Amino acid sequence: MSSSWKLAFWMLMPGLVVVVLLPASGWAQAAEQAVAAADVGSLEDASQAFMTLQRRAMWTLGGWAVGNLAAGPALAAVTSGSARQFWVMNAGWNVVNLAIAGWALTAGRPDPAEWQTLMDVEQAQGAFRRLLWINAGLDVGYVATGAWLASRGARTGSDRQLGFGRAVMVQGVFLLVFDTTVALLAH
């Protein structure tokens, strides 16, 4: 592994731990609150727990995006070749992640006032879970596409394809872990 890829690895792994593993305990707590609320039949508690889980998930996605948007351009400026392309793609990819998180935290949030029964909350959670599982399937596609692109770049000597492919794989793995974790906790 070249020194630029070691740098990329050591820059991204702490970020993965911070934005996935640390908030996971909070997500688990929110999921436990939702189960407890459903057991006692409190509509307000169930809707609050579901909204807390969603908010934490989107703050996590937004945090990952901001970290990549801060590191990407800075590291692209001081690297070259496929490493530079890696950081360029990481930044570009996370513009979309930040937009999704921002939209979900503002305009895209469900309105708990519309939920009249616990079944309404469960239906909203079900729709959220389905979306996350669809995204997890797409994430597998991102990883596979990134692997293909990186492999092609290695064969053809294309720094852009190699760097972009590796970045798409990293982002796909993060999103697969993220979407799967949140989907499992949204029960």
N, C-alpha and C positions, 0 to 999 in steps of 0.2 A: 504494500500500500504506500503510495507516494506521500510525501509530507503534507501536501495540500489536502489530500483526502483524510489524513489523520487529523488535520486541523478541522475539517468539516465535521468529522465524527465527534470530536471532543467539544465542538461548539454546539452541536445539535442535541447530543445526548443529555446534558444537564437540562436543556430546555424541555425535552420530552419528559423527564422526571418531574420538573416543576409544574408543567401544565397538564400532565395526565395523572401521575401517581399521587401527588399531594392533594389535588382537589377530589380525587376518587373517594377519599374518606368522607368528604362533604356530600358527594353524590350519594354514597351509600346511606348516609344519615338521612338525606332527603327521601330516598326510596323507603327506608324504614318508617319514616313519618307518614308517608303515603299509605303504607300497609296498615299501620296502626290506626290511621284515620278511617280507612275503609272498614276495619274491624269494628270500630265503634259507630260507624255510620255518619261521621261528621263531614258534611259537604264542604264547609269552609276549610277544615283541616286538610282534606284530600286535595282540594283545588290549590291551596297554598303550597302544599308539599310538591305537587306536580309543577307549579310555576317556579318554585325554588330550584328544582332539578333542571328545568329548562334553562333558567337564567345562569346557573352555574356552568352548564354545558356551553352556553354561548360565550360566557366570559372566558372560559378555557380556550375555545376556538379563537376568540379574538386575541387572547394573550399569545397564543402560538403564532398568529399572524403578525402581530406587532413585533415580536422577537425576530421573526424571519425578515420582516421589512426593515428592521434596524440593522441586522447583521448582513443581509444580502448585499445591498449597495456598498456598504463599507468594505466587505471582504472581496466583492467583485473588483473594487478599485485597486486592491493591493495584490491580486492574483492574476494569473494569465491562463490561457489554454482552457482545458476542460473544467478546471476548478473555477475559473471566472464564469464560465457558462452555467455551472452548477448554481452559483450564488445569484446570478441574474434570474434564472428560472425560479429559484426559491422565492425571491422577492416578487416576481410576477404572479406566481401561483397564489401567494398570500394576499395580494390585493383582492382577489375573489373571496378568500376565506374571511378577510376583514369585512368585506361588504355583506356577506351572508350573516356573520355574527352581529354586525351593526343593525341590519334590517330586522333580524330576529329579536334583538333586544329592544327595538323601538316599535316600528310599524307592524312587524310580523307576529307579535305575541297574541295568543288567543285571549279573549275577554272572559275572565271567570264569571263575570256578572251574567253571562248568557247560560251558564250551567245551572240548571234547576234541580238536578238529581245527581247522585253518585254515578249513575249510568252515563250521564253526560260527560263527567270527568273521565270515566273509563274509556269512552269513545274517543275523546281528545287524546288520551294517552295512547290508545291503540293506533290512531292515525300517526302520531309522533313516532311510535315504534316502527310502524311500517315504512315510514320515510327513512328512518335510520337504517333499517335492514336493506332497503333498496340502495341507499348510499354505500353500505358496506359491500354490496355486490359490485357497485361501480368502483369502489376502492381497490378491490381485487383486480379489476380491469386496469386501473392506473398502474398498479405494481407491475403487472404483466407487460403493459405497453412501455413503461419505463425500462424494464429489463430488456425488451426487444430493441428499443432505441439505443440503450447503452451498448448492447452487444453489436448492433450495426455500426455505431460510432467507433467502437474498438476495432472492428474489421476494416472499416474504410478510412480510419485515421481522422474522423471528423470530431474535433473538439466540441463543437456545438451539440452534436447528437449524443456524444458520450456524457457531457456535463448535464444536458437537459434530461437525458434518460435517468441518470443517477438521482437528479433532483426529483423527478416525478416518482421514482421508487420511494424515496424518503418521505415525500409528502403523502403518497398512497399508503405507506405503512402507518404513518401517524394517523391518518384519517380512518384507516381500518380499525386500529386500536380504539380510537376515540368513538367512532360510531357504534362499534360492538359494545364497548363498555357502557355507553349511555343507553343503548337499547336494552341491555340486560338489567340495568338499574331502573328503567322506566316501567317495571312491572308492578 
